[in-house]
Amino acid sequence: MEFNAVRTLPRNAISMLNLQIGTKAGPAFVQLTRQFVPLDLINQPNHATSDEHSIVSNPYTNGPPVRAASQLPAPGKFNLSCRLGKRIATGEASVVYTLELDDAVQASTVHIPPLVVKIARPNRTASLAREAWFYEDMECLQGVAVARCYGWFEAELPRNSPAHAWKAKHVPREDEELDVGGLENERSNGAPHGMLEDRCWRPNHLSILLMERLGERIPPLDQPMTAQMKADIESLFEDIAHLGIDVRSGLRYENILLAPTTPLGLPGLPSPYTNRTHTLRLVNFDQAFKSGLDVWRIKMNLLQPLAKMFEDFEEDRRAFWDIQDDTAFGNSQTWDIVYHMADTDDEDEEPSKATKPGGRVLQRQWSQRQATQVQLSQPTAGSLPFIGSQPAVGSQFFINSQPPVGSQPLTSTASPDNSQQLVYW
């Protein structure tokens, strides 16, 4: 496929991803091929959504909106060669890494924005396949309300290969559950697609989404969420509601990121439904489902979850400032919560500090949220300061990067088993 200097790479142009992964044994090379996403991978609702979470249940007269014809050119055969960069986010279903393009690609006339790969955990590959389907369904909203997605790619990893060992170490399963959550959404409207059934457990495969890199989560916890920002968030959900997509199951403020920065990133496009150009993007659609309700009713069903999301953010802001309270630290310094993330294969090496704007992180207590403040107590002698339960291997929480001389590390009095770490994409 040929491109001229004024064109960017079409989102369906890449057919092969040649990925270099740095390991202790040396670089490992994996060739991933683009996967075809069947149109019927996600079941269409047989009837209107009607459950205890629905305010109303009147459906579209003729069913949910039919997917519009793609406006992309014919699929290309572009081979993209790149190196796996730093890990910038981790979650229950996947891990996100930056990509570094080969010099030859960077020197070409094709403009490729900063990219990331979202790598599925071995027991969450079906979730990634579902998410790939939703990105294709939201083609008209890529670069508008959601991230641009350049395809779903997979490769089989030989058991004794360096790449297999790397994945087992750096993208392990987080729990013992097989990937049944997405399948349950499908069973409510019929039998799940065989492609999803086959991907409930795939330890010997590398499955990724290739996506544009977005900005930080919004907003930093030391800043309030403005009325304008709340209106923009509500408008994002209105956009995807026009496509009959409901995301109540995964509605968290952590799934809202700033739009990519220009000139390296691609500029945002106006919404085809509201003509609004958003400064934010929605991510993580593995728990989304197609709804039989119309736009207005989907929006009504989101009112309560959105209110809860805004409330969660304010609670986390209060916790953020409580951590900086003079009574907790005995002085009036301005403190920052800085996230440390390992950017090397050696877990024994000192993690490198993330930049301050991208490094604010809070360990959030999901089961026992405290409405007013985080209760702090003395930990075991010699431990590092952290908030809530101990972070995963490879990450550490530091206050202002180093505790003051003579201070004692601080921990929460309660660390529920299901606490989750928040990181930036």
C-alpha positions in Angstrom: 0.0 0.0 0.0 1.3 3.4 -0.9 0.7 6.7 1.0 1.5 10.2 0.1 3.0 12.8 2.5 -0.3 14.4 3.4 -2.1 11.3 4.5 -2.0 9.5 7.8 -2.0 5.8 8.1 -5.6 4.4 7.6 -6.8 2.5 10.6 -7.2 -0.7 8.6 -3.9 -0.5 6.7 -1.8 -2.7 8.9 -2.0 -6.4 8.2 1.1 -7.6 10.1 2.8 -6.4 13.3 6.4 -7.3 13.7 7.0 -6.8 17.4 10.3 -6.8 19.2 10.2 -7.6 22.9 13.2 -7.0 25.2 14.0 -9.9 27.5 16.9 -10.9 29.8 17.9 -13.5 27.2 17.9 -10.8 24.4 15.3 -9.5 22.0 12.3 -11.7 21.2 10.5 -11.3 17.9 6.8 -12.0 17.4 4.9 -11.6 14.2 1.2 -10.9 14.8 -1.4 -11.0 12.1 -4.5 -8.9 11.9 -7.7 -10.8 13.0 -11.0 -10.6 11.2 -13.8 -9.6 13.6 -17.0 -11.4 12.6 -20.0 -9.0 12.4 -22.1 -11.5 14.4 -19.4 -11.8 17.2 -21.7 -9.8 19.5 -25.3 -10.9 19.7 -28.0 -8.3 19.0 -30.6 -7.9 21.7 -33.7 -10.0 21.1 -35.8 -7.5 23.1 -35.4 -4.4 25.1 -33.1 -4.4 28.0 -35.3 -5.0 31.0 -33.6 -5.5 34.4 -33.5 -3.9 37.9 -31.0 -1.3 36.6 -33.3 0.0 33.8 -35.5 3.0 34.4 -37.5 2.4 31.3 -37.6 -0.5 28.8 -39.2 0.8 25.6 -37.2 -0.5 22.6 -36.5 0.8 19.1 -39.4 -0.1 16.9 -37.2 -1.9 14.5 -34.4 -3.0 16.8 -31.0 -1.3 17.6 -29.2 0.8 14.9 -27.7 -1.3 12.1 -23.9 -0.8 11.7 -23.2 1.7 9.0 -21.0 0.8 6.0 -17.3 1.3 6.7 -15.9 4.6 5.4 -12.3 3.2 5.5 -10.4 2.3 2.3 -9.9 -1.4 1.3 -7.8 -3.2 4.0 -4.1 -2.7 3.4 -1.1 -4.9 3.6 1.3 -2.7 5.6 3.8 -4.4 7.9 4.5 -2.3 10.9 7.8 -3.0 12.7 8.2 -1.7 16.2 9.6 -2.4 19.7 7.7 -2.8 22.9 8.2 0.2 25.2 7.3 0.9 28.7 4.3 -0.5 30.6 2.0 2.4 31.3 -1.2 0.8 32.6 -2.4 -2.5 34.1 -5.8 -3.8 34.8 -7.8 -7.0 35.5 -8.1 -7.9 31.9 -5.0 -6.4 30.2 -1.7 -4.6 30.3 -0.9 -1.6 28.2 2.6 -0.8 26.7 3.9 2.0 24.6 5.4 1.2 21.2 8.6 2.5 19.6 8.6 2.6 15.9 11.6 1.4 13.9 13.8 4.1 12.4 12.7 3.2 8.8 9.1 3.6 9.7 9.7 7.0 11.4 11.6 8.2 8.4 8.8 7.3 6.0 6.2 9.7 4.5 3.4 7.9 6.4 2.3 9.8 9.5 1.7 7.4 12.3 0.6 8.8 15.7 2.0 7.6 19.0 0.7 4.1 19.6 0.1 1.6 22.4 -0.7 -2.1 22.5 -3.3 -3.4 24.9 -2.2 -7.0 25.7 -4.9 -9.4 27.0 -4.2 -11.6 30.0 -4.4 -15.3 29.2 -7.8 -15.7 30.8 -9.2 -12.5 29.2 -8.7 -12.9 25.5 -12.4 -13.2 24.8 -12.9 -9.8 26.5 -10.3 -8.3 24.1 -12.1 -9.8 21.1 -15.4 -8.3 22.3 -13.7 -4.9 22.7 -12.3 -5.2 19.1 -15.8 -5.7 17.9 -17.1 -2.6 19.7 -14.3 -0.5 18.3 -15.3 -1.6 14.8 -18.9 -0.8 15.6 -17.9 2.7 16.7 -15.8 3.4 13.6 -17.5 6.8 13.2 -16.6 7.8 16.8 -13.0 6.8 16.7 -11.0 10.0 17.2 -14.3 11.6 18.3 -15.4 10.0 21.5 -13.2 6.9 21.7 -9.6 6.1 20.8 -8.6 5.2 17.3 -8.1 1.5 17.0 -5.7 0.1 14.3 -6.7 -3.5 14.7 -6.8 -6.7 16.7 -3.7 -8.9 16.2 -2.8 -12.3 17.5 0.2 -14.7 17.4 0.8 -18.2 18.8 3.8 -18.4 21.1 5.8 -21.6 21.2 5.9 -22.9 24.8 9.7 -22.7 25.2 10.2 -19.4 23.4 11.5 -16.2 25.1 8.3 -14.4 24.1 6.2 -17.1 25.9 8.3 -16.7 29.0 8.0 -12.9 28.8 4.3 -13.1 28.6 4.0 -15.5 31.5 6.0 -13.1 33.7 4.7 -9.7 32.6 1.1 -10.4 31.5 0.0 -13.2 33.9 -3.6 -14.0 34.9 -4.8 -11.9 37.8 -7.3 -14.4 39.1 -8.5 -17.9 38.6 -11.6 -17.0 36.7 -12.0 -17.9 33.0 -13.2 -15.2 30.7 -16.9 -15.8 31.2 -18.1 -12.2 32.0 -18.4 -11.2 28.4 -20.0 -14.6 27.5 -22.7 -14.0 30.0 -23.7 -10.8 28.3 -24.0 -12.8 25.0 -25.9 -15.7 26.5 -28.8 -13.3 27.4 -29.3 -12.9 23.7 -28.4 -16.4 22.5 -25.5 -18.7 22.3 -22.0 -17.0 22.4 -20.0 -17.0 19.2 -17.5 -19.9 18.9 -14.6 -17.4 18.6 -15.4 -16.2 22.1 -15.8 -19.7 23.5 -12.4 -20.6 22.1 -10.7 -17.6 23.8 -11.7 -18.1 27.4 -8.2 -19.5 28.2 -5.2 -18.8 25.9 -1.9 -18.9 27.7 0.0 -19.7 24.4 -1.2 -16.8 22.4 -0.4 -13.1 22.3 -3.6 -11.1 21.7 -3.4 -7.3 21.4 -5.3 -4.2 20.3 -3.2 -1.6 18.5 -4.4 1.8 19.5 -3.5 5.5 19.5 -1.9 6.7 22.7 -4.2 9.0 24.7 -3.5 11.4 27.5 -3.9 11.1 31.3 -6.9 10.1 33.2 -9.1 13.0 34.1 -8.7 15.2 35.9 -5.7 15.0 38.2 -7.0 14.3 41.7 -5.7 17.7 43.0 -8.1 19.5 40.6 -11.9 19.6 40.7 -14.0 18.2 38.0 -15.6 21.3 36.3 -19.1 21.6 35.1 -17.8 21.9 31.5 -15.9 18.6 32.0 -19.0 16.9 33.3 -21.0 18.1 30.4 -18.3 16.8 28.0 -18.4 13.4 29.7 -22.1 13.2 29.4 -21.8 14.1 25.8 -19.4 11.2 25.2 -21.9 8.7 26.5 -24.6 10.3 24.4 -22.5 9.7 21.3 -22.1 6.0 21.9 -25.8 5.8 22.9 -26.6 6.8 19.3 -25.1 3.4 18.3 -27.1 1.5 20.8 -24.1 0.8 23.1 -24.6 0.6 26.8 -21.5 0.8 29.1 -23.1 0.8 32.5 -21.1 -2.3 33.6 -17.8 -0.6 33.1 -18.7 3.0 34.0 -15.8 4.4 36.0 -14.0 7.7 35.8 -10.8 5.8 35.4 -12.0 4.8 31.9 -12.0 8.4 30.7 -8.8 9.8 29.3 -7.7 13.1 27.9 -7.6 13.3 24.1 -4.1 12.8 22.5 -1.9 15.8 22.3 -1.0 17.4 18.9 1.1 17.8 16.8 2.3 14.2 17.4 -1.2 12.9 18.1 -4.0 13.2 15.6 -6.5 16.0 16.2 -10.0 15.3 17.5 -12.9 15.2 15.1 -16.4 16.8 15.7 -19.2 14.4 16.7 -21.5 13.3 13.9 -24.4 13.5 16.3 -23.8 16.7 18.4 -21.1 18.5 16.3 -19.1 18.8 19.5 -15.3 18.3 19.5 -14.5 16.5 22.8 -11.3 17.0 24.8 -11.8 13.5 26.4 -12.0 9.9 25.2 -13.7 6.8 26.6 -11.7 3.5 26.8 -12.3 -0.1 27.9 -15.4 -1.6 26.2 -14.9 -5.3 27.2 -18.0 -5.1 29.4 -20.2 -3.1 26.9 -23.3 -4.6 25.4 -25.7 -3.7 22.6 -29.0 -2.4 23.9 -32.5 -2.5 22.4 -33.3 0.9 23.9 -33.3 4.2 22.1 -30.8 7.0 22.7 -33.0 8.9 25.2 -33.6 5.7 27.3 -30.0 4.7 27.3 -29.1 8.1 28.6 -31.8 7.9 31.3 -30.4 4.6 32.5 -27.0 6.2 32.7 -28.1 9.0 35.1 -27.6 7.1 38.3 -24.3 5.4 37.3 -23.0 8.8 36.1 -24.0 10.4 39.4 -22.2 7.6 41.3 -19.1 8.0 39.1 -18.9 11.8 39.9 -19.4 11.0 43.6 -16.6 8.4 43.5 -14.3 11.0 42.0 -15.1 13.5 44.7 -14.5 10.9 47.4 -11.1 10.1 45.9 -10.3 13.8 45.8 -11.1 14.1 49.5 -8.9 11.1 50.2 -6.1 12.7 48.1 -6.2 15.9 50.2 -6.6 14.0 53.5 -3.3 12.2 52.6 -1.7 15.6 52.4 -3.2 16.9 55.6 -0.9 18.4 58.2 -2.2 16.0 60.8 -1.1 13.0 58.7 2.4 14.2 58.0 3.2 16.8 60.7 4.2 19.5 58.3 2.7 21.9 55.7 4.6 20.7 52.7 2.8 20.2 49.4 2.9 16.5 48.7 2.3 14.6 45.5 1.4 11.0 45.1 3.9 9.7 42.5 3.6 6.4 40.8 6.7 4.4 40.3 6.7 1.8 37.5 9.4 -0.6 36.5 10.5 -0.1 33.0 12.9 -3.0 32.9 12.7 -6.8 32.9 14.6 -7.0 36.1 12.2 -6.7 39.0 15.1 -6.2 41.4 16.1 -3.0 39.8 15.0 0.3 41.2 11.8 1.4 39.3 12.0 4.7 37.4 9.8 7.5 38.3 6.9 8.5 36.1 6.7 12.2 35.2 4.7 14.3 37.7 1.7 15.1 35.4 1.3 11.4 34.5 2.1 10.0 37.8 -0.7 10.8 40.2 -2.2 7.6 41.5 -4.5 6.6 44.3 -5.0 3.1 45.7 -8.8 2.9 45.7 -10.8 0.9 48.2 -13.8 -0.5 46.2 -15.6 -2.4 48.9 -15.2 0.0 51.9 -15.1 3.5 50.4 -14.7 6.1 53.1 -16.7 9.2 52.6 -14.6 11.7 54.5 -10.9 10.6 55.0 -8.4 7.8 54.7 -7.6 6.5 58.2 -3.8 6.1 58.5 -1.9 3.9 60.9 1.6 2.6 61.5 2.8 -0.2 59.3 5.5 -2.8 59.9 8.9 -1.3 60.5 11.0 -0.9 57.4 8.2 -1.1 54.8 7.7 1.5 52.1 4.9 4.1 52.3 1.8 3.1 50.4 -2.0 3.7 50.4 -4.4 0.8 50.9 -3.3 -2.7 50.1 0.2 -3.5 48.9 0.6 -2.6 45.2 1.4 -5.3 42.6 5.0 -6.4 42.0 6.9 -3.8 40.0 5.1 -0.8 41.4 5.5 1.2 44.6 3.8 4.2 46.0 6.0 7.0 47.3 5.0 10.3 48.8 6.9 13.1 47.1 9.2 10.4 45.9 10.9 10.1 49.3 9.5 10.2 52.9 10.8 13.0 55.1 13.6 12.1 57.4 12.5 10.3 60.6 8.9 9.8 59.3 7.2 6.5 59.5 5.5 4.8 56.5 1.7 5.0 56.5 -0.9 2.5 55.6 -4.6 2.2 55.7 -6.2 0.4 58.7 -8.4 -1.6 56.3 -7.2 -3.3 53.1 -10.1 -5.2 51.5 -9.1 -8.1 49.3 -10.7 -6.6 46.3 -8.8 -3.2 46.3 -7.6 -2.2 42.9 -4.7 -0.1 41.7 -5.4 2.9 39.5 -2.8 3.8 36.9 -2.6 6.1 33.9 -2.9 5.0 30.3 
